[in-house]
Amino acid sequence: MGKAAKRQGLNAAIKAFESNPSPVSMQRVLFATKFEELRPRINNFCKDYVKDFTKNKTLYAEQDGYVNRLLAALFAYSHLEKIAKRQGQEEETKLYATKNQEYKSERQDVIKSKRW
């Protein structure tokens, strides 16, 4: 697979995520990390997403699809935690791990309190 095709695939996955943030579309983006040349863009995408999610969390919590956004944030935080750990960035690793645990707990609370 050529570089252009890989970039095109990643662009499509990111566009799908932006259109409908969900854990599945986040997984599609993260799947592209197997291509080394795409990793910096994916890492930045994840950092941007968790920053946006954290900033707008209260607003998102009032909207349909919050659990999907929350799960996507969990996937992004997990990815960033692995990267930080691999690079020996202890503070970042701890920050990402803490957020991951916080959001896992919140997810459980939401699941227990919602009935569909």
C-alpha positions as CSV (number, residue, x, y, z in Angstrom):
1,M,0.0,0.0,0.0
2,G,1.4,3.4,-1.0
3,K,1.8,6.4,1.2
4,A,-0.9,8.3,-0.6
5,A,-3.4,5.5,0.0
6,K,-2.5,5.3,3.6
7,R,-3.0,9.0,4.1
8,Q,-6.2,8.9,2.2
9,G,-7.5,6.0,4.5
10,L,-6.5,7.9,7.6
11,N,-8.2,11.1,6.3
12,A,-11.4,9.1,5.7
13,A,-11.2,7.6,9.2
14,I,-10.7,11.0,10.8
15,K,-13.5,12.5,8.7
16,A,-15.8,9.7,9.8
17,F,-14.9,10.4,13.4
18,E,-15.4,14.1,13.1
19,S,-18.8,13.4,11.5
20,N,-19.9,11.0,14.2
21,P,-17.5,10.6,17.2
22,S,-17.7,7.1,18.4
23,P,-15.4,4.3,19.7
24,V,-15.6,2.4,16.4
25,S,-14.4,5.4,14.3
26,M,-11.7,6.1,16.9
27,Q,-10.6,2.5,16.6
28,R,-10.3,2.9,12.8
29,V,-8.1,5.9,13.3
30,L,-5.9,4.1,15.8
31,F,-5.7,1.1,13.6
32,A,-3.6,3.2,11.2
33,T,-0.8,3.4,13.9
34,K,0.6,0.2,12.3
35,F,1.9,2.6,9.6
36,E,4.8,4.4,11.2
37,E,4.6,7.5,9.0
38,L,1.0,8.1,10.1
39,R,1.7,7.9,13.9
40,P,2.6,11.6,14.4
41,R,-0.7,12.7,12.9
42,I,-2.7,10.1,14.9
43,N,-0.9,11.2,18.1
44,N,-1.8,14.8,17.4
45,F,-5.4,13.9,16.5
46,C,-5.7,12.0,19.8
47,K,-4.2,14.9,21.8
48,D,-6.6,17.3,20.1
49,Y,-9.6,15.1,20.8
50,V,-8.9,14.6,24.5
51,K,-8.2,18.3,24.8
52,D,-11.6,19.1,23.2
53,F,-13.4,16.4,25.1
54,T,-12.1,17.6,28.4
55,K,-12.9,21.3,27.6
56,N,-16.4,20.5,26.4
57,K,-17.2,17.5,28.6
58,T,-20.1,19.2,30.4
59,L,-21.7,20.3,27.2
60,Y,-21.3,16.8,25.6
61,A,-22.7,15.1,28.8
62,E,-26.0,16.8,28.0
63,Q,-26.2,15.6,24.5
64,D,-27.1,12.3,22.8
65,G,-24.1,10.1,22.1
66,Y,-22.1,11.1,25.2
67,V,-21.2,7.5,26.1
68,N,-19.8,7.2,22.5
69,R,-17.7,10.3,23.0
70,L,-16.6,9.1,26.4
71,L,-15.5,5.7,25.0
72,A,-13.6,7.4,22.2
73,A,-11.8,9.5,24.8
74,L,-10.9,6.3,26.7
75,F,-9.4,4.9,23.5
76,A,-7.5,8.1,22.8
77,Y,-6.2,8.3,26.4
78,S,-5.1,4.7,26.4
79,H,-3.2,5.2,23.1
80,L,-1.5,8.4,24.5
81,E,-0.6,6.6,27.7
82,K,1.1,3.8,25.9
83,I,3.1,6.4,23.8
84,A,4.1,8.4,26.8
85,K,5.2,5.3,28.7
86,R,7.2,4.0,25.8
87,Q,9.0,7.4,25.6
88,G,9.7,7.5,29.3
89,Q,7.5,10.5,30.0
90,E,6.4,9.7,33.5
91,E,4.3,12.8,34.2
92,E,2.3,12.4,30.9
93,T,1.9,8.7,31.5
94,K,0.5,9.3,35.0
95,L,-1.8,12.1,33.7
96,Y,-3.2,9.8,30.9
97,A,-3.6,6.9,33.2
98,T,-5.4,9.0,35.8
99,K,-7.8,10.4,33.1
100,N,-8.3,6.9,31.8
101,Q,-9.3,5.6,35.2
102,E,-11.6,8.6,35.9
103,Y,-13.4,8.1,32.6
104,K,-13.7,4.3,33.0
105,S,-15.4,4.9,36.4
106,E,-17.6,7.6,34.9
107,R,-18.6,5.2,32.1
108,Q,-19.6,2.6,34.6
109,D,-21.7,5.2,36.5
110,V,-23.4,6.3,33.3
111,I,-24.2,2.7,32.3
112,K,-25.7,2.0,35.7
113,S,-27.9,5.1,35.7
114,K,-29.3,4.9,32.1
115,R,-32.1,2.8,30.9
116,W,-32.9,2.4,27.3
